[in-house]
Amino acid sequence: MKIKNMSKPLEFNCEDCGDLDYVLINGYDFGDRLLEGVMFRGFPDGHVEIDPEGAEYFKDLNQKKWLKEAKRHFAEVMEMGDEVTCPKCKDDVAVLAERWFRLDIFQK
């Protein structure tokens, strides 16, 4: 028996706001006090960018390093199905990564 992981694309949906193009990730979750209140945008394809509201503060930091950390953290969030923030209403949003497994049975 062979187990193959098959995945659908990631989707973001807020109960109050509906489908979302991106979600917000709090920099505090991976950058502690240095990035407290700095928000990053996470997209369904795994791309991460700084939210424009935090751009002024972020420009004085090592952007390459912290964007890499933001992307690593977002990948963990997507994999584990943790909560992120809706950019519209600022409520918590659960990541809906619909995954399933297909069993291929091979006979000799």
Phi and psi restraints in degrees (range 20) as a CNS / XPLOR table:
assign (resid 1 and name C) (resid 2 and name N)
       (resid 2 and name CA) (resid 2 and name C) 1.0 -117.6 20.0 2
assign (resid 2 and name N) (resid 2 and name CA)
       (resid 2 and name C) (resid 3 and name N) 1.0 132.7 20.0 2
assign (resid 2 and name C) (resid 3 and name N)
       (resid 3 and name CA) (resid 3 and name C) 1.0 -108.3 20.0 2
assign (resid 3 and name N) (resid 3 and name CA)
       (resid 3 and name C) (resid 4 and name N) 1.0 124.8 20.0 2
assign (resid 3 and name C) (resid 4 and name N)
       (resid 4 and name CA) (resid 4 and name C) 1.0 -121.5 20.0 2
assign (resid 4 and name N) (resid 4 and name CA)
       (resid 4 and name C) (resid 5 and name N) 1.0 128.0 20.0 2
assign (resid 4 and name C) (resid 5 and name N)
       (resid 5 and name CA) (resid 5 and name C) 1.0 -79.7 20.0 2
assign (resid 5 and name N) (resid 5 and name CA)
       (resid 5 and name C) (resid 6 and name N) 1.0 124.1 20.0 2
assign (resid 5 and name C) (resid 6 and name N)
       (resid 6 and name CA) (resid 6 and name C) 1.0 -118.7 20.0 2
assign (resid 6 and name N) (resid 6 and name CA)
       (resid 6 and name C) (resid 7 and name N) 1.0 130.7 20.0 2
assign (resid 6 and name C) (resid 7 and name N)
       (resid 7 and name CA) (resid 7 and name C) 1.0 -125.5 20.0 2
assign (resid 7 and name N) (resid 7 and name CA)
       (resid 7 and name C) (resid 8 and name N) 1.0 145.1 20.0 2
assign (resid 7 and name C) (resid 8 and name N)
       (resid 8 and name CA) (resid 8 and name C) 1.0 -89.2 20.0 2
assign (resid 8 and name N) (resid 8 and name CA)
       (resid 8 and name C) (resid 9 and name N) 1.0 161.7 20.0 2
assign (resid 8 and name C) (resid 9 and name N)
       (resid 9 and name CA) (resid 9 and name C) 1.0 -63.3 20.0 2
assign (resid 9 and name N) (resid 9 and name CA)
       (resid 9 and name C) (resid 10 and name N) 1.0 153.5 20.0 2
assign (resid 9 and name C) (resid 10 and name N)
       (resid 10 and name CA) (resid 10 and name C) 1.0 -69.7 20.0 2
assign (resid 10 and name N) (resid 10 and name CA)
       (resid 10 and name C) (resid 11 and name N) 1.0 144.5 20.0 2
assign (resid 10 and name C) (resid 11 and name N)
       (resid 11 and name CA) (resid 11 and name C) 1.0 -131.1 20.0 2
assign (resid 11 and name N) (resid 11 and name CA)
       (resid 11 and name C) (resid 12 and name N) 1.0 146.5 20.0 2
assign (resid 11 and name C) (resid 12 and name N)
       (resid 12 and name CA) (resid 12 and name C) 1.0 -117.8 20.0 2
assign (resid 12 and name N) (resid 12 and name CA)
       (resid 12 and name C) (resid 13 and name N) 1.0 132.7 20.0 2
assign (resid 12 and name C) (resid 13 and name N)
       (resid 13 and name CA) (resid 13 and name C) 1.0 -147.3 20.0 2
assign (resid 13 and name N) (resid 13 and name CA)
       (resid 13 and name C) (resid 14 and name N) 1.0 130.0 20.0 2
assign (resid 13 and name C) (resid 14 and name N)
       (resid 14 and name CA) (resid 14 and name C) 1.0 -103.7 20.0 2
assign (resid 14 and name N) (resid 14 and name CA)
       (resid 14 and name C) (resid 15 and name N) 1.0 136.7 20.0 2
assign (resid 14 and name C) (resid 15 and name N)
       (resid 15 and name CA) (resid 15 and name C) 1.0 -56.2 20.0 2
assign (resid 15 and name N) (resid 15 and name CA)
       (resid 15 and name C) (resid 16 and name N) 1.0 -40.0 20.0 2
assign (resid 15 and name C) (resid 16 and name N)
       (resid 16 and name CA) (resid 16 and name C) 1.0 -88.0 20.0 2
assign (resid 16 and name N) (resid 16 and name CA)
       (resid 16 and name C) (resid 17 and name N) 1.0 -33.9 20.0 2
assign (resid 16 and name C) (resid 17 and name N)
       (resid 17 and name CA) (resid 17 and name C) 1.0 -104.1 20.0 2
assign (resid 17 and name N) (resid 17 and name CA)
       (resid 17 and name C) (resid 18 and name N) 1.0 -11.6 20.0 2
assign (resid 17 and name C) (resid 18 and name N)
       (resid 18 and name CA) (resid 18 and name C) 1.0 85.3 20.0 2
assign (resid 18 and name N) (resid 18 and name CA)
       (resid 18 and name C) (resid 19 and name N) 1.0 -152.6 20.0 2
assign (resid 18 and name C) (resid 19 and name N)
       (resid 19 and name CA) (resid 19 and name C) 1.0 -66.6 20.0 2
assign (resid 19 and name N) (resid 19 and name CA)
       (resid 19 and name C) (resid 20 and name N) 1.0 142.1 20.0 2
assign (resid 19 and name C) (resid 20 and name N)
       (resid 20 and name CA) (resid 20 and name C) 1.0 -122.1 20.0 2
assign (resid 20 and name N) (resid 20 and name CA)
       (resid 20 and name C) (resid 21 and name N) 1.0 143.4 20.0 2
assign (resid 20 and name C) (resid 21 and name N)
       (resid 21 and name CA) (resid 21 and name C) 1.0 -77.6 20.0 2
assign (resid 21 and name N) (resid 21 and name CA)
       (resid 21 and name C) (resid 22 and name N) 1.0 -28.8 20.0 2
assign (resid 21 and name C) (resid 22 and name N)
       (resid 22 and name CA) (resid 22 and name C) 1.0 -154.5 20.0 2
assign (resid 22 and name N) (resid 22 and name CA)
       (resid 22 and name C) (resid 23 and name N) 1.0 168.5 20.0 2
assign (resid 22 and name C) (resid 23 and name N)
       (resid 23 and name CA) (resid 23 and name C) 1.0 -126.5 20.0 2
assign (resid 23 and name N) (resid 23 and name CA)
       (resid 23 and name C) (resid 24 and name N) 1.0 165.1 20.0 2
assign (resid 23 and name C) (resid 24 and name N)
       (resid 24 and name CA) (resid 24 and name C) 1.0 -102.4 20.0 2
assign (resid 24 and name N) (resid 24 and name CA)
       (resid 24 and name C) (resid 25 and name N) 1.0 140.4 20.0 2
assign (resid 24 and name C) (resid 25 and name N)
       (resid 25 and name CA) (resid 25 and name C) 1.0 -120.8 20.0 2
assign (resid 25 and name N) (resid 25 and name CA)
       (resid 25 and name C) (resid 26 and name N) 1.0 129.0 20.0 2
assign (resid 25 and name C) (resid 26 and name N)
       (resid 26 and name CA) (resid 26 and name C) 1.0 -79.1 20.0 2
assign (resid 26 and name N) (resid 26 and name CA)
       (resid 26 and name C) (resid 27 and name N) 1.0 124.7 20.0 2
assign (resid 26 and name C) (resid 27 and name N)
       (resid 27 and name CA) (resid 27 and name C) 1.0 -59.7 20.0 2
assign (resid 27 and name N) (resid 27 and name CA)
       (resid 27 and name C) (resid 28 and name N) 1.0 -23.3 20.0 2
assign (resid 27 and name C) (resid 28 and name N)
       (resid 28 and name CA) (resid 28 and name C) 1.0 -60.0 20.0 2
assign (resid 28 and name N) (resid 28 and name CA)
       (resid 28 and name C) (resid 29 and name N) 1.0 -30.8 20.0 2
assign (resid 28 and name C) (resid 29 and name N)
       (resid 29 and name CA) (resid 29 and name C) 1.0 -61.9 20.0 2
assign (resid 29 and name N) (resid 29 and name CA)
       (resid 29 and name C) (resid 30 and name N) 1.0 -24.1 20.0 2
assign (resid 29 and name C) (resid 30 and name N)
       (resid 30 and name CA) (resid 30 and name C) 1.0 -131.2 20.0 2
assign (resid 30 and name N) (resid 30 and name CA)
       (resid 30 and name C) (resid 31 and name N) 1.0 -11.5 20.0 2
assign (resid 30 and name C) (resid 31 and name N)
       (resid 31 and name CA) (resid 31 and name C) 1.0 -118.0 20.0 2
assign (resid 31 and name N) (resid 31 and name CA)
       (resid 31 and name C) (resid 32 and name N) 1.0 6.6 20.0 2
assign (resid 31 and name C) (resid 32 and name N)
       (resid 32 and name CA) (resid 32 and name C) 1.0 53.0 20.0 2
assign (resid 32 and name N) (resid 32 and name CA)
       (resid 32 and name C) (resid 33 and name N) 1.0 -141.5 20.0 2
assign (resid 32 and name C) (resid 33 and name N)
       (resid 33 and name CA) (resid 33 and name C) 1.0 -67.4 20.0 2
assign (resid 33 and name N) (resid 33 and name CA)
       (resid 33 and name C) (resid 34 and name N) 1.0 -26.0 20.0 2
assign (resid 33 and name C) (resid 34 and name N)
       (resid 34 and name CA) (resid 34 and name C) 1.0 -59.9 20.0 2
assign (resid 34 and name N) (resid 34 and name CA)
       (resid 34 and name C) (resid 35 and name N) 1.0 -37.4 20.0 2
assign (resid 34 and name C) (resid 35 and name N)
       (resid 35 and name CA) (resid 35 and name C) 1.0 -111.2 20.0 2
assign (resid 35 and name N) (resid 35 and name CA)
       (resid 35 and name C) (resid 36 and name N) 1.0 18.7 20.0 2
assign (resid 35 and name C) (resid 36 and name N)
       (resid 36 and name CA) (resid 36 and name C) 1.0 -60.7 20.0 2
assign (resid 36 and name N) (resid 36 and name CA)
       (resid 36 and name C) (resid 37 and name N) 1.0 125.1 20.0 2
assign (resid 36 and name C) (resid 37 and name N)
       (resid 37 and name CA) (resid 37 and name C) 1.0 82.3 20.0 2
assign (resid 37 and name N) (resid 37 and name CA)
       (resid 37 and name C) (resid 38 and name N) 1.0 -6.5 20.0 2
assign (resid 37 and name C) (resid 38 and name N)
       (resid 38 and name CA) (resid 38 and name C) 1.0 -85.8 20.0 2
assign (resid 38 and name N) (resid 38 and name CA)
       (resid 38 and name C) (resid 39 and name N) 1.0 121.9 20.0 2
assign (resid 38 and name C) (resid 39 and name N)
       (resid 39 and name CA) (resid 39 and name C) 1.0 -103.1 20.0 2
assign (resid 39 and name N) (resid 39 and name CA)
       (resid 39 and name C) (resid 40 and name N) 1.0 145.3 20.0 2
assign (resid 39 and name C) (resid 40 and name N)
       (resid 40 and name CA) (resid 40 and name C) 1.0 -118.5 20.0 2
assign (resid 40 and name N) (resid 40 and name CA)
       (resid 40 and name C) (resid 41 and name N) 1.0 149.0 20.0 2
assign (resid 40 and name C) (resid 41 and name N)
       (resid 41 and name CA) (resid 41 and name C) 1.0 -95.6 20.0 2
assign (resid 41 and name N) (resid 41 and name CA)
       (resid 41 and name C) (resid 42 and name N) 1.0 129.0 20.0 2
assign (resid 41 and name C) (resid 42 and name N)
       (resid 42 and name CA) (resid 42 and name C) 1.0 -111.6 20.0 2
assign (resid 42 and name N) (resid 42 and name CA)
       (resid 42 and name C) (resid 43 and name N) 1.0 129.6 20.0 2
assign (resid 42 and name C) (resid 43 and name N)
       (resid 43 and name CA) (resid 43 and name C) 1.0 -107.1 20.0 2
assign (resid 43 and name N) (resid 43 and name CA)
       (resid 43 and name C) (resid 44 and name N) 1.0 158.0 20.0 2
assign (resid 43 and name C) (resid 44 and name N)
       (resid 44 and name CA) (resid 44 and name C) 1.0 -55.8 20.0 2
assign (resid 44 and name N) (resid 44 and name CA)
       (resid 44 and name C) (resid 45 and name N) 1.0 -27.2 20.0 2
assign (resid 44 and name C) (resid 45 and name N)
       (resid 45 and name CA) (resid 45 and name C) 1.0 -84.8 20.0 2
assign (resid 45 and name N) (resid 45 and name CA)
       (resid 45 and name C) (resid 46 and name N) 1.0 2.6 20.0 2
assign (resid 45 and name C) (resid 46 and name N)
       (resid 46 and name CA) (resid 46 and name C) 1.0 94.9 20.0 2
assign (resid 46 and name N) (resid 46 and name CA)
       (resid 46 and name C) (resid 47 and name N) 1.0 -6.6 20.0 2
assign (resid 46 and name C) (resid 47 and name N)
       (resid 47 and name CA) (resid 47 and name C) 1.0 -67.2 20.0 2
assign (resid 47 and name N) (resid 47 and name CA)
       (resid 47 and name C) (resid 48 and name N) 1.0 141.6 20.0 2
assign (resid 47 and name C) (resid 48 and name N)
       (resid 48 and name CA) (resid 48 and name C) 1.0 -129.3 20.0 2
assign (resid 48 and name N) (resid 48 and name CA)
       (resid 48 and name C) (resid 49 and name N) 1.0 140.1 20.0 2
assign (resid 48 and name C) (resid 49 and name N)
       (resid 49 and name CA) (resid 49 and name C) 1.0 -144.0 20.0 2
assign (resid 49 and name N) (resid 49 and name CA)
       (resid 49 and name C) (resid 50 and name N) 1.0 161.1 20.0 2
assign (resid 49 and name C) (resid 50 and name N)
       (resid 50 and name CA) (resid 50 and name C) 1.0 -71.7 20.0 2
assign (resid 50 and name N) (resid 50 and name CA)
       (resid 50 and name C) (resid 51 and name N) 1.0 138.3 20.0 2
assign (resid 50 and name C) (resid 51 and name N)
       (resid 51 and name CA) (resid 51 and name C) 1.0 -71.0 20.0 2
assign (resid 51 and name N) (resid 51 and name CA)
       (resid 51 and name C) (resid 52 and name N) 1.0 136.9 20.0 2
assign (resid 51 and name C) (resid 52 and name N)
       (resid 52 and name CA) (resid 52 and name C) 1.0 -53.1 20.0 2
assign (resid 52 and name N) (resid 52 and name CA)
       (resid 52 and name C) (resid 53 and name N) 1.0 -29.6 20.0 2
assign (resid 52 and name C) (resid 53 and name N)
       (resid 53 and name CA) (resid 53 and name C) 1.0 -63.7 20.0 2
assign (resid 53 and name N) (resid 53 and name CA)
       (resid 53 and name C) (resid 54 and name N) 1.0 -26.8 20.0 2
assign (resid 53 and name C) (resid 54 and name N)
       (resid 54 and name CA) (resid 54 and name C) 1.0 -102.5 20.0 2
assign (resid 54 and name N) (resid 54 and name CA)
       (resid 54 and name C) (resid 55 and name N) 1.0 4.3 20.0 2
assign (resid 54 and name C) (resid 55 and name N)
       (resid 55 and name CA) (resid 55 and name C) 1.0 -62.4 20.0 2
assign (resid 55 and name N) (resid 55 and name CA)
       (resid 55 and name C) (resid 56 and name N) 1.0 -38.7 20.0 2
assign (resid 55 and name C) (resid 56 and name N)
       (resid 56 and name CA) (resid 56 and name C) 1.0 -63.3 20.0 2
assign (resid 56 and name N) (resid 56 and name CA)
       (resid 56 and name C) (resid 57 and name N) 1.0 -45.9 20.0 2
assign (resid 56 and name C) (resid 57 and name N)
       (resid 57 and name CA) (resid 57 and name C) 1.0 -68.0 20.0 2
assign (resid 57 and name N) (resid 57 and name CA)
       (resid 57 and name C) (resid 58 and name N) 1.0 -41.2 20.0 2
assign (resid 57 and name C) (resid 58 and name N)
       (resid 58 and name CA) (resid 58 and name C) 1.0 -66.7 20.0 2
assign (resid 58 and name N) (resid 58 and name CA)
       (resid 58 and name C) (resid 59 and name N) 1.0 -26.4 20.0 2
assign (resid 58 and name C) (resid 59 and name N)
       (resid 59 and name CA) (resid 59 and name C) 1.0 -64.0 20.0 2
assign (resid 59 and name N) (resid 59 and name CA)
       (resid 59 and name C) (resid 60 and name N) 1.0 -21.9 20.0 2
assign (resid 59 and name C) (resid 60 and name N)
       (resid 60 and name CA) (resid 60 and name C) 1.0 -89.7 20.0 2
assign (resid 60 and name N) (resid 60 and name CA)
       (resid 60 and name C) (resid 61 and name N) 1.0 -0.4 20.0 2
assign (resid 60 and name C) (resid 61 and name N)
       (resid 61 and name CA) (resid 61 and name C) 1.0 -101.9 20.0 2
assign (resid 61 and name N) (resid 61 and name CA)
       (resid 61 and name C) (resid 62 and name N) 1.0 172.2 20.0 2
assign (resid 61 and name C) (resid 62 and name N)
       (resid 62 and name CA) (resid 62 and name C) 1.0 -75.2 20.0 2
assign (resid 62 and name N) (resid 62 and name CA)
       (resid 62 and name C) (resid 63 and name N) 1.0 89.7 20.0 2
assign (resid 62 and name C) (resid 63 and name N)
       (resid 63 and name CA) (resid 63 and name C) 1.0 -61.1 20.0 2
assign (resid 63 and name N) (resid 63 and name CA)
       (resid 63 and name C) (resid 64 and name N) 1.0 -42.9 20.0 2
assign (resid 63 and name C) (resid 64 and name N)
       (resid 64 and name CA) (resid 64 and name C) 1.0 -59.9 20.0 2
assign (resid 64 and name N) (resid 64 and name CA)
       (resid 64 and name C) (resid 65 and name N) 1.0 -46.3 20.0 2
assign (resid 64 and name C) (resid 65 and name N)
       (resid 65 and name CA) (resid 65 and name C) 1.0 -61.9 20.0 2
assign (resid 65 and name N) (resid 65 and name CA)
       (resid 65 and name C) (resid 66 and name N) 1.0 -48.9 20.0 2
assign (resid 65 and name C) (resid 66 and name N)
       (resid 66 and name CA) (resid 66 and name C) 1.0 -74.4 20.0 2
assign (resid 66 and name N) (resid 66 and name CA)
       (resid 66 and name C) (resid 67 and name N) 1.0 -28.9 20.0 2
assign (resid 66 and name C) (resid 67 and name N)
       (resid 67 and name CA) (resid 67 and name C) 1.0 -68.3 20.0 2
assign (resid 67 and name N) (resid 67 and name CA)
       (resid 67 and name C) (resid 68 and name N) 1.0 -36.4 20.0 2
assign (resid 67 and name C) (resid 68 and name N)
       (resid 68 and name CA) (resid 68 and name C) 1.0 -64.2 20.0 2
assign (resid 68 and name N) (resid 68 and name CA)
       (resid 68 and name C) (resid 69 and name N) 1.0 -43.4 20.0 2
assign (resid 68 and name C) (resid 69 and name N)
       (resid 69 and name CA) (resid 69 and name C) 1.0 -65.5 20.0 2
assign (resid 69 and name N) (resid 69 and name CA)
       (resid 69 and name C) (resid 70 and name N) 1.0 -39.0 20.0 2
assign (resid 69 and name C) (resid 70 and name N)
       (resid 70 and name CA) (resid 70 and name C) 1.0 -62.9 20.0 2
assign (resid 70 and name N) (resid 70 and name CA)
       (resid 70 and name C) (resid 71 and name N) 1.0 -41.7 20.0 2
assign (resid 70 and name C) (resid 71 and name N)
       (resid 71 and name CA) (resid 71 and name C) 1.0 -66.2 20.0 2
assign (resid 71 and name N) (resid 71 and name CA)
       (resid 71 and name C) (resid 72 and name N) 1.0 -41.6 20.0 2
assign (resid 71 and name C) (resid 72 and name N)
       (resid 72 and name CA) (resid 72 and name C) 1.0 -61.7 20.0 2
assign (resid 72 and name N) (resid 72 and name CA)
       (resid 72 and name C) (resid 73 and name N) 1.0 -46.0 20.0 2
assign (resid 72 and name C) (resid 73 and name N)
       (resid 73 and name CA) (resid 73 and name C) 1.0 -63.6 20.0 2
assign (resid 73 and name N) (resid 73 and name CA)
       (resid 73 and name C) (resid 74 and name N) 1.0 -43.0 20.0 2
assign (resid 73 and name C) (resid 74 and name N)
       (resid 74 and name CA) (resid 74 and name C) 1.0 -63.4 20.0 2
assign (resid 74 and name N) (resid 74 and name CA)
       (resid 74 and name C) (resid 75 and name N) 1.0 -38.3 20.0 2
assign (resid 74 and name C) (resid 75 and name N)
       (resid 75 and name CA) (resid 75 and name C) 1.0 -61.1 20.0 2
assign (resid 75 and name N) (resid 75 and name CA)
       (resid 75 and name C) (resid 76 and name N) 1.0 -40.7 20.0 2
assign (resid 75 and name C) (resid 76 and name N)
       (resid 76 and name CA) (resid 76 and name C) 1.0 -64.8 20.0 2
assign (resid 76 and name N) (resid 76 and name CA)
       (resid 76 and name C) (resid 77 and name N) 1.0 -41.7 20.0 2
assign (resid 76 and name C) (resid 77 and name N)
       (resid 77 and name CA) (resid 77 and name C) 1.0 -61.1 20.0 2
assign (resid 77 and name N) (resid 77 and name CA)
       (resid 77 and name C) (resid 78 and name N) 1.0 -44.7 20.0 2
assign (resid 77 and name C) (resid 78 and name N)
       (resid 78 and name CA) (resid 78 and name C) 1.0 -64.2 20.0 2
assign (resid 78 and name N) (resid 78 and name CA)
       (resid 78 and name C) (resid 79 and name N) 1.0 -41.5 20.0 2
assign (resid 78 and name C) (resid 79 and name N)
       (resid 79 and name CA) (resid 79 and name C) 1.0 -67.5 20.0 2
assign (resid 79 and name N) (resid 79 and name CA)
       (resid 79 and name C) (resid 80 and name N) 1.0 -40.3 20.0 2
assign (resid 79 and name C) (resid 80 and name N)
       (resid 80 and name CA) (resid 80 and name C) 1.0 -88.9 20.0 2
assign (resid 80 and name N) (resid 80 and name CA)
       (resid 80 and name C) (resid 81 and name N) 1.0 -13.0 20.0 2
assign (resid 80 and name C) (resid 81 and name N)
       (resid 81 and name CA) (resid 81 and name C) 1.0 74.7 20.0 2
assign (resid 81 and name N) (resid 81 and name CA)
       (resid 81 and name C) (resid 82 and name N) 1.0 30.2 20.0 2
assign (resid 81 and name C) (resid 82 and name N)
       (resid 82 and name CA) (resid 82 and name C) 1.0 -70.6 20.0 2
assign (resid 82 and name N) (resid 82 and name CA)
       (resid 82 and name C) (resid 83 and name N) 1.0 175.1 20.0 2
assign (resid 82 and name C) (resid 83 and name N)
       (resid 83 and name CA) (resid 83 and name C) 1.0 -89.9 20.0 2
assign (resid 83 and name N) (resid 83 and name CA)
       (resid 83 and name C) (resid 84 and name N) 1.0 147.7 20.0 2
assign (resid 83 and name C) (resid 84 and name N)
       (resid 84 and name CA) (resid 84 and name C) 1.0 -128.6 20.0 2
assign (resid 84 and name N) (resid 84 and name CA)
       (resid 84 and name C) (resid 85 and name N) 1.0 -172.3 20.0 2
assign (resid 84 and name C) (resid 85 and name N)
       (resid 85 and name CA) (resid 85 and name C) 1.0 -114.7 20.0 2
assign (resid 85 and name N) (resid 85 and name CA)
       (resid 85 and name C) (resid 86 and name N) 1.0 136.4 20.0 2
assign (resid 85 and name C) (resid 86 and name N)
       (resid 86 and name CA) (resid 86 and name C) 1.0 -71.6 20.0 2
assign (resid 86 and name N) (resid 86 and name CA)
       (resid 86 and name C) (resid 87 and name N) 1.0 129.8 20.0 2
assign (resid 86 and name C) (resid 87 and name N)
       (resid 87 and name CA) (resid 87 and name C) 1.0 -72.1 20.0 2
assign (resid 87 and name N) (resid 87 and name CA)
       (resid 87 and name C) (resid 88 and name N) 1.0 -14.8 20.0 2
assign (resid 87 and name C) (resid 88 and name N)
       (resid 88 and name CA) (resid 88 and name C) 1.0 -91.5 20.0 2
assign (resid 88 and name N) (resid 88 and name CA)
       (resid 88 and name C) (resid 89 and name N) 1.0 -55.6 20.0 2
assign (resid 88 and name C) (resid 89 and name N)
       (resid 89 and name CA) (resid 89 and name C) 1.0 -102.8 20.0 2
assign (resid 89 and name N) (resid 89 and name CA)
       (resid 89 and name C) (resid 90 and name N) 1.0 -7.4 20.0 2
assign (resid 89 and name C) (resid 90 and name N)
       (resid 90 and name CA) (resid 90 and name C) 1.0 68.5 20.0 2
assign (resid 90 and name N) (resid 90 and name CA)
       (resid 90 and name C) (resid 91 and name N) 1.0 14.6 20.0 2
assign (resid 90 and name C) (resid 91 and name N)
       (resid 91 and name CA) (resid 91 and name C) 1.0 -81.4 20.0 2
assign (resid 91 and name N) (resid 91 and name CA)
       (resid 91 and name C) (resid 92 and name N) 1.0 163.5 20.0 2
assign (resid 91 and name C) (resid 92 and name N)
       (resid 92 and name CA) (resid 92 and name C) 1.0 -70.8 20.0 2
assign (resid 92 and name N) (resid 92 and name CA)
       (resid 92 and name C) (resid 93 and name N) 1.0 142.9 20.0 2
assign (resid 92 and name C) (resid 93 and name N)
       (resid 93 and name CA) (resid 93 and name C) 1.0 -128.5 20.0 2
assign (resid 93 and name N) (resid 93 and name CA)
       (resid 93 and name C) (resid 94 and name N) 1.0 133.0 20.0 2
assign (resid 93 and name C) (resid 94 and name N)
       (resid 94 and name CA) (resid 94 and name C) 1.0 -83.9 20.0 2
assign (resid 94 and name N) (resid 94 and name CA)
       (resid 94 and name C) (resid 95 and name N) 1.0 136.1 20.0 2
assign (resid 94 and name C) (resid 95 and name N)
       (resid 95 and name CA) (resid 95 and name C) 1.0 -74.6 20.0 2
assign (resid 95 and name N) (resid 95 and name CA)
       (resid 95 and name C) (resid 96 and name N) 1.0 126.7 20.0 2
assign (resid 95 and name C) (resid 96 and name N)
       (resid 96 and name CA) (resid 96 and name C) 1.0 -104.0 20.0 2
assign (resid 96 and name N) (resid 96 and name CA)
       (resid 96 and name C) (resid 97 and name N) 1.0 85.0 20.0 2
assign (resid 96 and name C) (resid 97 and name N)
       (resid 97 and name CA) (resid 97 and name C) 1.0 -97.8 20.0 2
assign (resid 97 and name N) (resid 97 and name CA)
       (resid 97 and name C) (resid 98 and name N) 1.0 94.5 20.0 2
assign (resid 97 and name C) (resid 98 and name N)
       (resid 98 and name CA) (resid 98 and name C) 1.0 -75.3 20.0 2
assign (resid 98 and name N) (resid 98 and name CA)
       (resid 98 and name C) (resid 99 and name N) 1.0 111.5 20.0 2
assign (resid 98 and name C) (resid 99 and name N)
       (resid 99 and name CA) (resid 99 and name C) 1.0 -124.0 20.0 2
assign (resid 99 and name N) (resid 99 and name CA)
       (resid 99 and name C) (resid 100 and name N) 1.0 148.1 20.0 2
assign (resid 99 and name C) (resid 100 and name N)
       (resid 100 and name CA) (resid 100 and name C) 1.0 -148.3 20.0 2
assign (resid 100 and name N) (resid 100 and name CA)
       (resid 100 and name C) (resid 101 and name N) 1.0 166.8 20.0 2
assign (resid 100 and name C) (resid 101 and name N)
       (resid 101 and name CA) (resid 101 and name C) 1.0 -117.8 20.0 2
assign (resid 101 and name N) (resid 101 and name CA)
       (resid 101 and name C) (resid 102 and name N) 1.0 143.0 20.0 2
assign (resid 101 and name C) (resid 102 and name N)
       (resid 102 and name CA) (resid 102 and name C) 1.0 -114.5 20.0 2
assign (resid 102 and name N) (resid 102 and name CA)
       (resid 102 and name C) (resid 103 and name N) 1.0 131.9 20.0 2
assign (resid 102 and name C) (resid 103 and name N)
       (resid 103 and name CA) (resid 103 and name C) 1.0 -99.9 20.0 2
assign (resid 103 and name N) (resid 103 and name CA)
       (resid 103 and name C) (resid 104 and name N) 1.0 120.7 20.0 2
assign (resid 103 and name C) (resid 104 and name N)
       (resid 104 and name CA) (resid 104 and name C) 1.0 -107.0 20.0 2
assign (resid 104 and name N) (resid 104 and name CA)
       (resid 104 and name C) (resid 105 and name N) 1.0 118.2 20.0 2
assign (resid 104 and name C) (resid 105 and name N)
       (resid 105 and name CA) (resid 105 and name C) 1.0 -102.1 20.0 2
assign (resid 105 and name N) (resid 105 and name CA)
       (resid 105 and name C) (resid 106 and name N) 1.0 121.9 20.0 2
assign (resid 105 and name C) (resid 106 and name N)
       (resid 106 and name CA) (resid 106 and name C) 1.0 -106.9 20.0 2
assign (resid 106 and name N) (resid 106 and name CA)
       (resid 106 and name C) (resid 107 and name N) 1.0 131.7 20.0 2
assign (resid 106 and name C) (resid 107 and name N)
       (resid 107 and name CA) (resid 107 and name C) 1.0 -101.2 20.0 2
assign (resid 107 and name N) (resid 107 and name CA)
       (resid 107 and name C) (resid 108 and name N) 1.0 144.4 20.0 2
